[in-house]
Amino acid sequence: MNGRPIRLTVLGATGSIGRSTLSLVDLHRERFELVALVAGSDAAALAELARRYRPQLAVLADSSRLAELRERLAGTGVATGAGETAVREAAAAPADRVVAAIVGAAGLLPTLEAVRQGTVVALANKECLVCAGQAFVEEARRHGSRILPVDSEHSAIFQCLLAGRRDDLERIVLTASGGPFRSWDLARMARATPEQALAHPRWKMGAKITVDSATLVNKGLEIIEAHHLFGLPEERIEVLVHPQSVVHGLAVFCDGSLLAQLAEPDMRAPLSFALSFPDSRLPSGVGPLDLARIGRLDFEEPDPRRFPGLAHAREALRRGGAAAAVLNAANEVAVRAFLERRIGFLDIARLIGRLLAHPLADAPLSSIEDALAVDREARLVAEAELRHLDAASSTREPPSPC
Ligand SMILES: NC(=O)c1ccc[n+]([C@@H]2O[C@H](COP(=O)([O-])OP(=O)(O)OC[C@H]3O[C@@H](n4cnc5c(N)ncnc54)[C@H](OP(=O)(O)O)[C@@H]3O)[C@@H](O)[C@H]2O)c1
């Protein structure tokens, strides 16, 4: 570090990761200078953050909320913008680090803008890598952009790999909490409500990733993410359920040694690493683990029968081409439909399975444009398939009266 503040942009500033990032800025005000804060449509929340952190720029994706944002920020000197182009321009504004924390495939183009500036990108938005994997990584290489993982598991693996030779690495292990339905039987899972799926036992996160954690699709997305981040084939990426969620990832070396990274389940820890690496670690406000209090660490194999989303992700990764982008789009459509009580919990993995059986999943994919086209098409197919599920599903909870 040269003593100058780190110019920081936060994409998805109003979300769970965005707010955790800003809480690190609170701890180290002198270390950061905010360039841009970007959100989707919550003008009130973005304006409140902009008033507090005074970035140069506050931008919403939803242009219908621009007038409200402007009004709320009048007299602050913070420039405002809205719409897709404004979001991309904000992502491309000169910065030293960009935290990419927009949820879903909507984060792909803004994150890519940051990558194309050669900026260091602290990547929370795993869907970028799932949708556009190889093309995204090649863009980063071409523009000299370093991608630092924010996902706790990938941050753990990244840190473990700093302690061992890459040639000696046999495989990696991503841990999963198992989510709220870890010990539920299938009949009970079929009746699970959005409220139950959103009650994660360990992590506080946005709604989409919380449902992904309940289906274990999140871990499937993370297998694909790990493949692209660490260049490992699917069969060398293992998943273990670890309900205490304090061991985030392990690297297994050829001499039988396992290196693990442990920390409280609090995203400020991996975020602070991604904001500071390769300089000295930043205190994150997360205290060290009290291992005596935790007492024991349990590990178990995930159950493929109750959590088929994991096998779907492995299949998509092995098949290559458009399969992972199709899986991601199907999952996003299905999670939204589940949260809107249009389908049951088990229908999420069912819809993904149907989409993977669609010819679109066999399409080649060699560019970001291909990935975006596949994403659009897969969402249309998924919406159409939802109607079949609507007809077939009899295990759903009745719609909520509100
Ligand atoms: N939360 C975690 O602990 C965690 C851990 C690891 C990885 N991740 C990953 O990090 C990403 C964000 O997760 P999250 O839990 O922070 O989600 P979240 O709480 O739902 O926040 C999503 C953020 O994205 C913004 N957004 C939504 N659509 C947008 C668009 N079209 N353009 C610009 N901004 C948009 C939202 O703005 P509005 O508020 O205006 O809607 C909000 O700021 C996801 O990819 C997730 O998988 C999260």
The ligand as a Gaussian input file, in Angstrom:
#p B3LYP/6-31G(d) Opt

LIG

0 1
 N      -25.018000     -12.538000       1.637000
 C      -23.974000     -13.334000       1.778000
 O      -23.584000     -13.643000       2.899000
 C      -23.249000     -13.852000       0.563000
 C      -22.190000     -14.739000       0.743000
 C      -21.480000     -15.168000      -0.366000
 C      -21.837000     -14.738000      -1.635000
 N      -22.892000     -13.900000      -1.787000
 C      -23.277000     -13.458000      -3.139000
 O      -23.276000     -12.043000      -3.168000
 C      -24.292000     -11.569000      -4.056000
 C      -25.196000     -10.629000      -3.278000
 O      -25.830000     -11.344000      -2.246000
 P      -26.615000     -10.614000      -1.078000
 O      -26.972000     -11.658000      -0.115000
 O      -25.833000      -9.435000      -0.624000
 O      -27.934000     -10.133000      -1.876000
 P      -29.032000      -9.078000      -1.418000
 O      -28.948000      -8.824000       0.033000
 O      -30.295000      -9.529000      -2.006000
 O      -28.540000      -7.732000      -2.168000
 C      -28.541000      -7.650000      -3.571000
 C      -28.021000      -6.315000      -4.001000
 O      -28.057000      -6.250000      -5.432000
 C      -28.800000      -5.070000      -5.819000
 N      -29.406000      -5.319000      -7.120000
 C      -30.388000      -6.192000      -7.424000
 N      -30.643000      -6.162000      -8.752000
 C      -29.805000      -5.235000      -9.276000
 C      -29.568000      -4.749000     -10.587000
 N      -30.275000      -5.196000     -11.641000
 N      -28.615000      -3.819000     -10.774000
 C      -27.902000      -3.322000      -9.725000
 N      -28.070000      -3.767000      -8.454000
 C      -29.007000      -4.707000      -8.239000
 C      -29.801000      -4.857000      -4.690000
 O      -30.316000      -3.546000      -4.715000
 P      -31.775000      -3.202000      -4.075000
 O      -31.574000      -3.203000      -2.601000
 O      -32.095000      -1.859000      -4.603000
 O      -32.693000      -4.282000      -4.536000
 C      -28.881000      -5.132000      -3.503000
 O      -28.029000      -4.027000      -3.289000
 C      -25.020000     -12.822000      -4.579000
 O      -24.446000     -13.174000      -5.808000
 C      -24.682000     -13.894000      -3.547000
 O      -24.671000     -15.187000      -4.088000
 C      -23.614000     -13.445000      -0.717000

